[in-house]
Amino acid sequence: MRFARQIAALVFIVALPVALITTNVRIVVNEPRVYAYAVDHFHTARTTQLSRSELLRASDELRDYFNSNEDTVLIRVARNGQTVALFNAREVEHLRDVKNLLQLTFRVQEGAIVFIMAYVVMVFLWARERTLRRLAHEVLISGLASIAVLGTLGLVVLTGFDAAFERFHLIAFDNDLWQLDPDTDRLIQMFPEGFWYDVTLWVAVATSVELIALAIGSAAILRITREERMRTVKITGDLPSEGEGAQA
């Protein structure tokens, strides 16, 4: 039983940053302002030869596709007085792979959040097998370890994003459909590598801020509960039990 509790605690420590990262990714994928940023900051109206309004409408349809049960995306846009398909066959196939990856990310996010909630409610509140101090301690470990890992990965990305971006695609996809031509393929024209650099930075910074906030909050709880325990020792001469600590 004790081994099972230790495994659950380890999974909780890992699940916390996973939940934060995947949640931030989901927010980015579904935030219209991110797509507007791509259009305006990278001047994609010029590179695609499509109007801003058409690009934003196409982005809305693309976002809907990522959240739908549709297997294939078909987006048509107005260009030079004609209605044409936005993406070619290769891009459509790659977008199917991207959608599958995003759907997996969403399921991982949901699973991580469900586990975290179940762990806190069942173990800490109902069974009272851990104290608030133990929970804060585990959150602090998770936060500090994750910040260290994110910091290391951040340095790698910042100093060699091109190589890291390519490595990610080699790991995430089992084909070369992601290798698009910026001169002819609108998908990479709409979302150039600079855009993905910015998005990666946003997710990393947001996650780091959240982890730092959790770490600070946990450290504060540990300090407050420690002072309470010390006051109890001075008054009674006995160190309160874990159960009493949970009630404090």
C-alpha positions in Angstrom: 0.0 0.0 0.0 2.8 2.4 0.9 4.5 1.7 -2.5 1.2 2.5 -4.3 1.0 5.8 -2.4 4.6 6.6 -3.4 3.9 5.8 -7.1 0.8 8.0 -6.9 2.8 10.9 -5.4 5.4 10.5 -8.2 2.7 10.6 -10.9 1.2 13.7 -9.2 4.6 15.4 -9.3 4.9 14.7 -13.0 1.2 15.3 -13.9 1.3 18.9 -12.5 3.7 20.4 -15.1 2.2 18.2 -17.8 -1.3 19.6 -17.1 0.0 23.2 -17.1 2.0 22.8 -20.4 -0.8 21.0 -22.2 -3.4 23.5 -21.0 -1.3 26.4 -22.3 -0.9 24.6 -25.6 -4.7 24.1 -25.8 -5.2 27.8 -25.0 -2.8 28.8 -27.8 -4.5 26.5 -30.3 -7.9 27.9 -29.6 -7.1 31.6 -29.0 -8.2 33.7 -32.1 -5.7 36.4 -31.2 -2.8 34.0 -31.8 -4.0 33.5 -35.4 -4.5 37.3 -35.8 -0.9 37.8 -34.5 0.4 35.4 -37.2 -1.5 37.4 -39.9 -0.4 40.8 -38.7 3.1 40.3 -37.3 4.3 38.1 -40.1 2.5 39.9 -42.9 1.0 36.7 -44.2 -1.5 38.6 -46.4 1.4 39.6 -48.6 3.1 36.2 -48.7 -0.1 34.3 -49.4 -1.6 36.9 -51.6 -4.9 36.6 -49.6 -6.8 39.3 -47.8 -6.6 39.6 -44.1 -10.3 38.9 -43.7 -9.9 35.7 -45.7 -6.9 34.6 -43.7 -8.8 35.2 -40.4 -11.8 33.3 -41.6 -9.6 30.4 -42.8 -7.9 30.4 -39.4 -11.4 30.1 -37.7 -12.2 27.1 -39.9 -8.8 25.6 -39.2 -9.3 26.0 -35.4 -12.8 24.4 -35.7 -11.2 21.5 -37.6 -8.7 20.8 -34.8 -11.6 20.5 -32.4 -13.9 18.5 -34.6 -14.4 14.9 -35.6 -13.7 15.6 -39.2 -10.9 13.5 -40.7 -10.0 16.0 -43.5 -10.0 19.7 -43.7 -11.2 21.6 -46.8 -11.0 25.3 -46.7 -11.7 27.5 -49.7 -10.8 31.1 -50.0 -11.3 34.0 -52.4 -8.2 34.9 -54.4 -8.1 37.2 -57.4 -11.9 36.9 -57.9 -11.8 33.1 -57.8 -12.6 30.6 -55.1 -9.7 28.2 -54.6 -8.6 25.6 -52.1 -6.4 27.1 -49.4 -4.2 24.0 -48.9 -2.8 21.4 -51.4 -3.0 17.6 -50.9 0.3 17.4 -49.0 -0.7 20.2 -46.6 -4.1 18.5 -46.0 -2.4 15.3 -45.1 0.0 17.1 -42.8 -2.8 18.9 -41.1 -4.4 15.5 -40.4 -1.2 14.5 -38.6 -1.2 17.8 -36.7 -4.8 17.3 -35.6 -4.1 13.8 -34.3 -1.2 15.2 -32.3 -3.3 18.0 -30.9 -6.1 15.6 -30.0 -3.6 13.4 -28.2 -2.3 16.5 -26.4 -5.9 17.5 -25.4 -6.5 13.9 -24.0 -3.3 14.0 -22.1 -4.3 17.4 -20.6 -7.7 16.1 -19.5 -6.2 12.9 -18.1 -3.6 14.9 -16.1 -6.2 17.2 -14.7 -8.5 14.4 -13.7 -5.7 12.6 -11.9 -4.5 15.7 -10.1 -8.1 16.4 -8.9 -8.6 12.8 -7.9 -5.3 12.6 -6.1 -6.0 15.8 -4.0 -9.6 14.9 -3.2 -9.3 11.2 -2.5 -5.9 11.0 -0.8 -5.7 14.4 0.9 -9.2 15.4 1.7 -11.1 12.1 2.1 -8.6 9.5 3.2 -6.4 12.1 4.9 -3.4 9.9 4.3 -1.3 13.0 3.8 -1.2 16.4 5.4 -1.5 19.8 3.7 2.3 20.1 4.4 3.0 16.9 2.4 0.9 18.2 -0.5 2.7 21.5 -0.5 6.0 19.7 -0.3 5.1 17.6 -3.4 3.9 20.7 -5.3 7.1 22.5 -4.4 9.2 19.6 -5.7 7.2 19.4 -8.9 7.5 23.2 -9.4 11.2 23.5 -8.8 12.1 20.4 -10.8 9.9 21.5 -13.7 11.3 25.0 -13.7 14.8 23.5 -13.9 13.9 21.3 -16.8 12.0 24.1 -18.6 15.0 26.4 -18.1 17.4 23.9 -19.6 15.1 23.2 -22.6 14.5 26.9 -23.0 18.3 27.5 -23.3 18.5 24.8 -25.9 15.6 26.3 -27.9 16.8 29.9 -27.7 20.3 29.0 -28.8 19.3 26.6 -31.5 15.6 26.8 -32.3 16.0 25.6 -35.9 17.6 22.3 -34.9 15.1 21.8 -32.0 12.2 22.6 -34.3 13.4 20.0 -36.8 14.0 17.4 -34.1 10.5 17.9 -32.7 9.0 17.1 -36.2 11.2 14.1 -36.6 10.0 12.8 -33.2 6.3 13.8 -33.6 5.7 12.7 -37.1 6.5 9.4 -38.9 6.6 11.0 -42.4 8.1 14.0 -44.2 4.9 15.8 -45.0 5.9 18.6 -42.6 8.7 19.6 -45.0 6.9 22.3 -46.9 8.0 24.9 -49.5 7.6 28.5 -48.2 7.5 29.7 -51.8 4.4 27.6 -52.7 2.7 26.1 -49.6 0.3 28.4 -47.8 0.4 26.5 -44.6 4.0 27.5 -43.9 3.4 30.9 -45.3 0.5 31.4 -42.8 2.6 30.0 -39.9 6.3 30.5 -40.6 9.0 29.2 -38.3 9.2 32.6 -36.5 5.6 32.2 -35.5 6.4 28.9 -33.9 9.4 30.3 -32.1 7.1 33.0 -30.5 4.4 30.4 -29.6 7.0 28.1 -28.0 8.3 31.1 -26.0 4.8 32.0 -24.9 4.0 28.6 -23.7 7.3 28.2 -21.9 7.0 31.6 -20.2 3.4 31.1 -19.2 4.1 27.6 -17.8 7.2 28.9 -15.9 5.2 31.7 -14.3 2.5 29.3 -13.2 5.1 26.9 -11.8 6.9 29.7 -9.9 3.5 30.9 -8.5 2.8 27.3 -7.3 6.3 26.9 -5.8 6.0 30.3 -3.9 2.5 29.3 -2.6 3.7 25.9 -1.5 6.8 27.4 0.2 4.5 29.9 2.0 2.2 27.0 3.2 5.2 25.0 4.4 6.5 28.0 6.4 3.1 28.9 7.9 2.4 25.3 8.9 5.9 24.9 10.3 5.4 27.9 12.5 2.1 26.6 13.7 3.7 23.2 14.5 6.5 24.9 16.4 4.0 27.0 18.5 2.2 23.8 19.3 5.4 22.2 20.5 6.1 25.2 22.8 2.6 25.1 24.3 2.2 21.3 24.7 5.7 20.0 24.5 4.6 17.4 21.9 5.0 17.5 18.1 1.5 17.3 16.5 0.7 14.1 14.6 0.2 14.1 10.9 -3.5 13.9 11.4 -3.5 17.0 13.7 -1.3 18.8 11.2 -4.0 18.2 8.6 -6.6 19.8 10.8 -4.5 22.9 11.4 
